[in-house]
Amino acid sequence: RSSFGLFLPEMTQARGWSRETFSLAIALQNLMWGLGGSFLGAMADKYGSMRTLLLGGALYVAGLLGMAWAETGLGLSLSAGMLIGLAIGGTSFGIILATLGKLVPPEKRSLAFGIGVASGSLGQFLFLPLAGWLIAAFGWQAALFAHAAIAALIVVLALGVRGDTPSAAQSAEVRLGEAMRTAFGDRSFHLLFWGYFVCGLQIVFLQLHLPAYLIDKGMSANVGAAAVALIGLFNIVGALSAGALGQRLQKKWLLAGIYVARSIVIGLFLLAPLTLGSVWLFSAAIGLLWLSTVPLTNALVGQMYGVRYLGLLGGIVFFGHQIGSFLGAWLGGLFYDRFGSYDLAWAMVIGFGLFAALMHAPIDQRPVDERGAPGSAPQPGAA
């Protein structure tokens, strides 16, 4: 999914589509990812992750093949949008991190989430240059066929996932409806939801539109591919560091700091002269902050509401992320087509980063069942 921005210039030119058409399909993909992720997370909570990963892997292959054959905007939205969106919902962070959360003790959960996110970033770093080479050497359509073949490995690897199916005792521990009512009745859950909304808006805008922005500024497509790959490389360090720090420091303040830092880094990138050096420096800096929010946010959900329904509750919070992703992808293309530049989109991304920091400040990180207890003082890293 991180390589789809490389296909934007190629496919729009070949099919005669506007950037908004392609952007809308990827925006729909992110929305379906969020919608499907909640239901698929509940499925994983009930039946275990293996079945969910098998379904997601099969949908991924079908969506990539459909994307390669799409000749209309509708076909692109159905394949790249709906099918791949549902597929990612069944194979990405929501499912993987919920699985890890049930397999490790609470004191190691934040770091385990960081390792899970870092592994995805390693894939981004390795896959982006491969995708760019496939497009340059064989064309965008053949590259999508190759993507489908690689996605088929998800089905094979999913067969080895074991050990996270809940026992009868766990199933009786907290009922689904009670968990939902508790979360939705908690102001902190809503604040976390809208903070994560901003993460999605920023990440997907950059992932989809940064390569095209650099091409518009006279740089080659290879620079765009390398920039997104470098972001993935540095996010390995960022995600691991965030996971480790989340075990020692207050997660909400770490999250607020990440969002402010993103806005500062993006602002400096736009103010500085655009050179290869500034692109590499920006990619490294934003990479450290890229998905560092993911282990902290998921750990916060588990810390406040427990891990029994982490797949579902984490999926609901992640739906906020995907609403932001929808807007980041679509509005980036819309603003470009309407105004001939990404200037307004960049301003939007910076402003929302500051908004996200404000959303995290009032969050109460204590477990919900401890908040009413007299003298229940916040724990280090948990208040």
C-alpha positions, 0 to 999 in steps of 0.5 A, spaced: 500 500 500 505 504 501 507 504 493 501 506 491 503 513 490 508 511 485 502 509 481 499 515 481 502 519 475 503 513 471 496 510 471 493 517 471 497 518 464 495 512 461 488 512 463 486 519 462 484 520 469 485 526 473 489 526 480 482 527 484 480 520 480 486 516 483 486 520 489 478 518 491 480 511 490 485 511 495 481 515 499 475 510 499 481 504 500 483 508 507 475 509 509 474 501 507 480 499 511 477 503 517 470 500 516 472 493 515 478 493 520 472 494 526 468 488 524 474 484 522 477 486 529 471 483 532 472 477 528 479 476 530 477 477 537 472 471 537 475 466 532 483 468 532 487 472 527 488 466 522 482 466 519 482 474 518 488 474 515 486 468 510 480 472 508 484 479 508 490 476 504 485 473 499 482 480 498 488 483 497 490 479 491 483 480 488 484 487 489 490 488 486 488 484 480 482 488 479 486 494 479 491 492 474 485 491 469 481 497 471 479 502 465 474 506 469 474 510 475 469 506 478 473 500 476 479 503 480 474 505 486 471 498 486 478 494 486 483 499 489 478 502 493 473 497 496 477 490 495 484 492 497 481 497 503 477 491 506 484 487 505 488 491 509 483 492 514 484 484 515 492 484 514 494 490 517 496 493 524 489 493 527 489 485 527 497 484 528 497 488 534 491 486 537 494 479 536 501 481 539 497 484 545 494 478 547 500 474 547 505 478 551 504 481 558 502 488 559 509 491 561 512 489 555 506 490 550 508 497 548 515 495 546 512 489 542 507 494 538 513 498 537 516 491 534 510 490 530 510 497 527 517 497 525 517 490 521 511 494 517 516 499 516 522 495 514 517 492 509 516 499 506 523 500 506 524 494 502 518 494 497 518 501 495 525 501 491 522 494 488 516 497 486 519 503 483 524 498 479 518 494 477 514 500 474 520 503 470 522 496 468 516 492 466 510 498 466 505 499 472 500 494 470 506 488 470 508 491 477 501 490 480 501 483 477 507 482 481 504 486 487 498 480 487 503 475 487 507 477 493 500 479 497 499 471 496 504 470 501 500 473 506 495 467 505 501 462 506 504 465 512 497 466 515 497 459 516 502 459 521 498 464 526 496 460 532 495 462 540 491 468 540 484 465 540 480 466 546 478 461 551 471 460 554 474 464 561 476 470 557 470 470 553 466 471 559 471 476 562 467 482 559 461 482 554 462 485 548 456 490 549 459 492 556 466 494 553 463 498 547 458 502 552 464 503 557 469 506 551 463 510 548 461 513 554 469 515 556 471 522 553 478 520 553 476 514 547 473 520 543 479 524 544 484 519 542 479 517 536 480 524 533 487 525 535 488 519 531 484 522 525 489 527 524 495 521 524 491 518 518 490 525 514 498 527 515 500 520 513 496 518 507 497 525 504 504 524 504 504 517 502 500 518 496 502 525 494 509 526 496 512 523 490 507 527 485 509 533 489 517 532 488 515 530 480 512 537 480 518 540 482 522 537 477 525 531 481 525 524 478 520 519 480 526 515 483 527 520 488 519 520 490 520 512 491 527 513 495 524 518 499 518 514 501 522 508 502 527 512 507 521 514 511 520 507 512 527 506 514 527 511 519 520 509 522 524 502 524 528 507 529 522 511 530 517 505 532 521 502 536 523 508 540 516 510 541 514 503 543 520 503 548 519 510 551 511 508 552 513 503 557 517 509 561 513 515 559 506 518 559 503 516 552 499 522 551 504 527 552 509 522 547 503 522 542 502 530 543 509 531 542 509 527 535 504 531 532 507 537 534 514 535 531 510 533 525 508 540 523 514 543 525 518 538 520 513 539 514 513 547 515 521 547 515 521 542 509 516 547 505 520 553 507 527 551 505 530 550 498 528 544 495 534 540 494 536 532 494 539 534 501 533 537 503 528 531 501 533 526 504 533 530 511 525 531 511 524 523 509 529 521 515 526 526 520 518 525 518 520 517 518 522 518 525 515 520 527 511 516 521 508 511 525 510 512 532 503 514 534 501 507 532 504 503 538 503 508 543 495 509 541 494 501 541 498 501 547 493 506 550 487 503 548 489 496 551 491 500 558 485 504 558 480 498 556 484 491 557 486 487 551 480 482 551 476 486 545 483 490 543 481 488 536 474 491 536 476 497 540 483 499 537 479 498 530 474 503 532 479 508 534 483 506 527 476 508 524 478 515 526 485 514 523 482 512 516 477 518 516 483 522 516 486 518 511 480 518 506 480 526 507 488 526 506 488 522 500 482 525 497 483 533 499 490 532 496 488 531 489 482 535 489 486 541 492 491 540 486 486 539 481 482 546 483 488 550 485 494 547 481 498 546 487 499 542 493 499 549 498 493 549 501 493 541 502 500 542 506 497 548 510 491 543 512 496 538 514 500 542 518 494 545 522 491 539 524 498 536 527 497 542 532 489 540 533 491 533 534 496 535 540 490 539 543 486 533 543 491 528 547 492 533 552 486 532 556 486 524 556 485 520 562 490 514 561 488 510 567 484 504 566 477 505 566 475 501 572 480 505 577 478 512 575 472 512 580 477 509 586 478 514 592 486 516 592 487 512 585 493 516 583 496 515 576 502 510 575 508 513 572 507 512 564 500 511 565 497 518 567 
